[in-house]
Amino acid sequence: MAGKKLKVALVGTGSRGSTMWGKNVVDNYGDVVEFVGLSDINSKRLAFSKSYIGVDCPTFLDFDEMIEKTKPDTVIVTTVDCFHAKYACRAMELGCDVILEKPMAIDEKMCQEILDTERKTGKKVTVTFNARYGATVVRTKDILNSGELGRITSVDFSWYLDTDHGASYFRRWHALKEKSGSLLLHKSTHHFDMMNFWLNAEPVEVNAYGDLRHYGFNSDFRSDRCMGCPHKSKCNYFWDITKNDFHMKLYVNCEEEDGYIRDACLYREKINIWDTMSLNVRYHNDVIMNYSENACMPYEGYRVAFNGTKGRLDVQSFARQPWDVEGQAEFRLTPLFGKAKTYMLQQNEPGGHGGADPKMQDMIFRNAPDPLKQAAGTRDGALSILIGIAARRSIEQGHPIVIDDLVKI
């Protein structure tokens, strides 16, 4: 309503909650958004996060108490992935809309619970697929919409995580399948949503393979954490958390309350997610996607190629390129008969994630125009995670998984 600020409460004050959905929102949308409460299971993290975000709202260890006392319009959920469904559903049951970090959920039961609760309560869930808003993703969508490629028949999609970013997932809670659902959920949910968005199609069946080839048990030495590790002189992955003031205050200084170690050893044997993954996805319009994700690469980025009845589109987008200008993507459009067109696109714009974050948050908080239908809800969230859930089940069970056997959307 004009002249009325949106009252929001945040549950989960880790790095994503404190930065992108905390301080960034206060700094950029303080004229239309008011924080009325923060909640976390760790009181020390809550105290630091409140100061870092720059708000003067009450903090709560009990989520229901926060909702009862502060009565927010919307709850932002940025907890560990396995608790997304718990807090999203409870927020809706208590009368709130929800802004939900990806992945929407990590298994089929949680996915169904969110879909059913949204339908039952009539509340709205927004899933934060910021990758949809990147310049390269938007340009790719424009080319596909133009019809130059004809009907798309197949896609090759490869994602690379480098030895900094990729390794970071194996230091954190993400390395446990029961917390993150694996990188096929936590990370690949972005990639699967991008593909669903590009193709305007829905997945039908998934067949997948996965293995742990680099981290976890794949070393003859290990420790509990990097800080104080006796093997740091011979470990290429040693990370000195003491040099990061933000992580020290948000995590290390808060360890005694919940026991969470932010710089855990990459080689601890309880790691049970995969770092090397490959899958095939069949869509309802008969497009077949071949996808791979590797979490131990010398560079970061992706390659995607769309094969159509009139030609092929190749896109290369790298965050750190030793052989090219950082922050550019290359497009090569090749007709079946004729010369290829190649051009570069600068993809770094002001704001988080190459300018994608403010574009998404403008739509959420300022009702910015949405001509490409980038705003994502629970159907988008479900179709993305169901590829990852099906891939996980396929790896575990050794056979293809039909999406409709998992969840009734």
C-alpha positions in Angstrom: 0.0 0.0 0.0 1.2 3.5 -0.8 3.0 5.1 2.1 3.1 1.8 4.1 6.3 -0.1 4.6 6.4 -3.9 4.2 7.0 -5.4 7.6 9.5 -8.2 7.3 11.1 -10.7 9.7 14.2 -12.7 8.9 14.9 -16.3 10.1 18.5 -17.5 9.7 21.2 -14.9 10.2 24.1 -16.6 8.5 26.1 -14.9 5.8 23.3 -14.9 3.2 20.7 -13.7 5.6 22.9 -11.0 7.1 24.2 -9.6 3.8 21.9 -10.1 0.8 18.7 -10.3 2.7 19.7 -8.1 5.7 22.1 -5.3 5.2 21.5 -4.9 1.5 17.8 -4.7 2.0 18.1 -2.1 4.8 20.6 0.0 2.7 18.7 -0.2 -0.6 15.0 -0.6 0.4 14.8 1.0 3.8 12.2 3.5 2.4 9.7 0.6 1.6 10.8 -2.2 4.0 10.9 -2.3 7.8 12.6 -5.2 9.7 10.4 -6.1 12.7 12.3 -9.2 13.9 15.3 -11.4 13.5 15.4 -15.1 14.5 18.2 -17.7 14.8 19.1 -20.6 17.1 22.3 -18.9 18.0 22.0 -15.9 20.3 25.6 -14.7 19.7 25.1 -14.8 15.9 21.8 -12.9 16.3 23.5 -10.1 18.3 26.3 -9.7 15.7 23.9 -9.9 12.8 21.6 -7.3 14.2 24.5 -4.9 14.6 25.9 -5.7 11.1 22.5 -5.3 9.4 22.0 -2.0 11.2 18.5 -2.6 12.6 16.9 -1.9 15.9 14.3 -4.6 15.9 13.9 -7.4 18.6 15.7 -10.8 18.2 14.2 -14.2 19.0 15.4 -17.7 19.5 11.8 -18.9 19.2 10.3 -18.5 15.7 6.7 -18.7 16.7 7.2 -16.1 19.4 8.7 -13.7 16.8 5.7 -14.0 14.5 3.3 -13.6 17.4 4.9 -10.5 18.8 6.0 -8.7 15.6 3.2 -9.7 13.2 5.3 -9.3 10.0 3.7 -9.2 6.5 6.5 -11.4 5.1 9.0 -13.8 6.4 12.4 -14.1 4.7 13.8 -17.6 5.2 17.6 -18.0 4.9 18.2 -21.0 7.2 20.2 -24.1 6.5 18.4 -25.7 3.5 16.9 -28.7 5.3 14.8 -26.2 7.4 13.4 -24.2 4.5 10.1 -26.1 4.4 9.7 -26.1 8.2 9.9 -22.3 8.5 8.2 -21.5 5.2 5.2 -23.6 6.1 5.0 -22.4 9.6 5.1 -18.7 8.5 2.2 -19.3 6.1 0.2 -21.1 8.7 0.7 -18.0 11.0 -0.6 -15.7 8.2 2.6 -14.5 6.5 3.8 -14.4 2.9 7.3 -15.9 2.4 10.5 -14.9 0.6 12.4 -18.2 0.4 16.0 -18.7 -0.5 16.9 -21.5 -2.9 16.6 -24.4 -2.9 13.0 -24.3 -2.0 13.4 -27.7 -0.2 15.8 -30.7 -0.3 13.5 -33.7 -0.7 10.1 -34.6 -2.2 8.2 -34.6 1.1 9.3 -31.1 2.0 8.5 -29.9 -1.5 5.0 -31.3 -1.3 4.5 -29.8 2.1 5.3 -26.3 0.8 3.0 -26.7 -2.2 0.1 -28.0 -0.1 0.5 -25.3 2.6 0.6 -22.5 0.1 -2.6 -23.8 -1.5 -4.3 -24.4 1.8 -3.4 -21.0 3.4 -3.7 -18.8 0.3 -0.4 -17.1 1.2 2.3 -16.4 -1.4 5.9 -17.9 -1.6 8.5 -16.1 -3.7 11.6 -18.3 -4.5 14.7 -16.2 -4.9 16.2 -17.4 -8.2 18.6 -14.4 -8.7 20.5 -16.3 -11.5 17.5 -15.6 -13.8 18.3 -11.9 -13.7 21.9 -12.0 -14.9 22.8 -10.3 -18.1 24.0 -13.5 -19.9 20.9 -15.4 -18.9 18.6 -12.6 -20.1 20.5 -12.3 -23.5 20.3 -16.1 -23.9 16.5 -16.0 -23.3 16.1 -13.2 -25.8 17.9 -15.2 -28.5 15.9 -18.3 -27.8 12.7 -16.3 -27.9 13.7 -14.8 -31.3 13.2 -18.2 -33.0 16.5 -18.0 -34.8 17.4 -21.5 -33.7 14.0 -23.0 -34.7 12.7 -25.7 -32.4 15.2 -26.7 -29.7 16.0 -30.4 -29.7 18.8 -30.9 -27.2 21.1 -29.0 -24.8 24.6 -29.5 -23.5 25.2 -27.7 -20.2 28.4 -27.9 -18.1 29.0 -26.0 -14.9 32.5 -25.6 -13.3 33.2 -24.7 -9.7 36.8 -23.7 -9.0 39.2 -24.7 -6.2 38.1 -21.7 -4.2 34.3 -21.5 -4.6 33.8 -25.2 -5.2 35.9 -26.2 -2.2 34.0 -23.8 0.1 30.9 -26.0 -0.1 32.8 -28.9 1.3 34.0 -26.8 4.3 30.5 -26.0 5.4 27.2 -27.7 6.3 26.6 -28.1 2.6 28.9 -31.1 2.6 26.3 -33.2 4.4 23.4 -34.6 2.3 21.0 -34.4 5.2 21.6 -30.6 5.4 21.8 -29.5 1.8 20.5 -32.4 -0.3 23.8 -32.3 -2.1 25.1 -29.8 -4.6 22.4 -31.1 -7.0 20.0 -29.2 -4.8 21.9 -26.4 -3.2 23.9 -25.2 -6.2 22.4 -26.9 -9.3 18.9 -25.6 -8.4 20.0 -22.4 -10.0 21.2 -24.2 -13.2 18.1 -26.3 -13.5 15.9 -23.2 -13.0 17.8 -21.3 -15.6 17.2 -24.2 -18.1 13.5 -24.4 -17.2 13.3 -20.7 -17.7 15.2 -20.7 -21.0 13.3 -23.6 -22.5 9.9 -22.7 -21.0 9.6 -26.4 -20.4 9.0 -28.9 -17.5 11.2 -31.9 -16.7 9.7 -35.4 -17.0 12.5 -37.9 -16.3 16.0 -37.8 -14.9 18.9 -40.3 -15.1 22.1 -39.4 -13.1 25.5 -40.5 -11.9 27.6 -39.0 -9.1 30.8 -39.6 -7.2 33.1 -38.1 -4.7 36.5 -37.9 -6.4 38.4 -35.0 -4.8 37.2 -34.2 -1.3 36.2 -36.2 1.8 38.0 -39.5 2.1 40.2 -38.7 -1.0 43.3 -37.7 1.0 45.9 -39.4 3.2 45.8 -36.6 5.8 43.0 -34.6 7.4 42.1 -32.6 10.5 39.0 -31.2 12.1 39.4 -27.7 10.7 41.8 -25.4 8.9 42.5 -23.2 12.0 45.3 -24.9 13.9 45.7 -27.7 11.3 49.0 -29.5 11.6 49.0 -30.2 7.8 48.5 -26.7 6.5 52.0 -26.4 5.0 51.2 -29.3 2.6 47.5 -28.7 1.9 46.7 -26.6 -1.2 43.2 -25.9 0.3 44.3 -24.4 3.6 42.1 -21.4 4.4 43.0 -19.0 7.1 39.6 -17.9 8.5 41.3 -15.6 11.1 42.1 -13.2 8.2 38.3 -12.7 7.6 36.9 -10.4 10.2 33.3 -11.0 9.1 33.5 -14.7 9.3 35.3 -14.6 12.7 32.5 -12.5 14.2 29.6 -14.3 12.5 30.9 -17.9 13.0 34.1 -18.5 15.0 33.0 -16.2 17.9 29.6 -18.0 18.0 30.8 -21.6 17.8 30.2 -22.4 21.5 26.5 -22.0 21.1 25.7 -24.4 18.3 29.1 -26.1 17.5 29.1 -25.0 13.8 32.6 -24.9 12.3 32.9 -22.6 9.3 36.4 -23.7 8.3 35.9 -27.5 8.6 38.4 -29.8 6.9 37.7 -30.6 3.2 38.9 -34.1 3.8 36.8 -35.1 6.8 35.4 -38.6 6.2 31.8 -37.8 7.0 31.3 -35.7 3.8 28.6 -37.6 1.8 27.8 -35.3 -1.1 29.3 -35.6 -4.6 31.8 -33.4 -6.3 31.5 -35.0 -9.8 28.0 -35.2 -11.3 26.4 -36.0 -14.7 22.8 -36.4 -15.7 20.3 -36.5 -18.5 16.9 -34.8 -18.3 14.0 -35.3 -20.6 11.5 -32.4 -20.9 7.8 -32.5 -21.7 8.5 -31.0 -25.1 11.0 -33.8 -25.9 14.1 -31.6 -25.4 16.9 -33.6 -23.9 19.5 -31.9 -21.6 22.9 -33.3 -20.9 24.2 -31.7 -17.7 27.4 -31.9 -15.7 28.7 -30.2 -12.6 32.3 -30.5 -11.3 33.3 -28.9 -8.0 37.1 -29.0 -8.4 38.1 -27.1 -11.5 40.9 -24.6 -12.3 38.3 -22.0 -13.3 34.8 -21.0 -12.6 31.8 -20.6 -15.0 29.7 -22.5 -17.5 29.3 -23.5 -21.1 25.8 -24.1 -22.6 24.9 -25.0 -26.1 21.4 -25.2 -27.6 20.8 -27.3 -30.7 17.9 -26.4 -32.8 16.3 -27.2 -36.1 17.8 -24.1 -37.7 21.1 -23.8 -35.9 23.1 -23.8 -32.7 23.8 -21.3 -29.9 27.0 -21.6 -27.9 27.4 -19.5 -24.7 30.5 -19.4 -22.5 30.4 -17.4 -19.3 33.3 -17.4 -16.9 33.8 -15.5 -13.7 37.6 -15.8 -13.6 39.3 -16.4 -17.0 43.1 -16.4 -17.2 42.9 -16.2 -21.0 40.3 -13.5 -21.4 38.8 -10.3 -19.9 37.1 -11.1 -16.6 33.4 -10.6 -16.5 32.6 -11.2 -20.2 30.4 -13.9 -21.9 30.9 -15.1 -25.4 27.9 -15.9 -27.7 28.3 -17.8 -31.0 25.2 -18.2 -33.1 25.7 -20.6 -36.0 22.9 -21.3 -38.5 22.8 -24.8 -40.2 23.6 -23.1 -43.5 25.5 -19.8 -43.3 28.2 -18.0 -41.3 28.4 -17.9 -37.5 27.9 -14.6 -35.6 30.1 -14.2 -32.5 29.9 -11.3 -30.0 30.9 -10.6 -26.4 28.6 -9.3 -23.5 29.8 -7.5 -20.4 28.0 -9.3 -17.6 29.2 -7.4 -14.5 26.8 -4.7 -13.4 26.5 -2.9 -10.0 25.1 -5.0 -7.2 25.5 -8.5 -5.9 25.9 -11.5 -8.3 26.8 -9.3 -11.2 23.8 -7.0 -10.8 21.3 -9.8 -10.6 20.4 -9.2 -6.9 19.1 -5.6 -7.2 17.1 -6.5 -10.3 15.3 -9.3 -8.4 14.9 -7.3 -5.2 13.4 -4.4 -7.2 10.7 -6.8 -8.4 10.1 -8.1 -4.9 10.1 -4.8 -3.0 9.3 -2.2 -5.6 7.0 -4.1 -8.0 9.4 -3.4 -10.9 8.1 -4.5 -14.4 8.5 -8.2 -15.3 8.3 -8.6 -19.1 10.3 -11.8 -19.2 8.3 -13.4 -16.3 11.4 -13.8 -14.2 9.7 -13.6 -10.8 9.6 -17.2 -9.5 7.0 -18.9 -7.3 6.6 -22.4 -5.9 5.9 -24.0 -9.2 9.3 -22.8 -10.5 10.9 -23.7 -7.2 9.5 -27.2 -7.3 10.4 -27.9 -11.0 13.9 -26.9 -10.3 14.5 -28.9 -7.1 12.7 -31.9 -8.5 15.4 -32.3 -11.2 17.9 -32.3 -8.3 15.9 -34.6 -6.1 15.3 -37.0 -9.0 19.0 -37.0 -9.9 19.9 -37.7 -6.2 17.4 -40.6 -6.1 18.7 -41.9 -9.5 22.3 -41.9 -8.2 21.3 -43.7 -5.0 18.9 -46.2 -6.6 20.7 -46.8 -9.9 17.9 -46.2 -12.4 16.0 -43.3 -14.0 13.4 -41.4 -12.0 10.1 -40.1 -13.3 9.3 -36.6 -11.8 5.5 -37.3 -11.4 6.4 -40.2 -9.1 7.9 -37.8 -6.6 5.5 -34.9 -6.2 2.1 -33.9 -7.4 2.4 -30.3 -8.5 
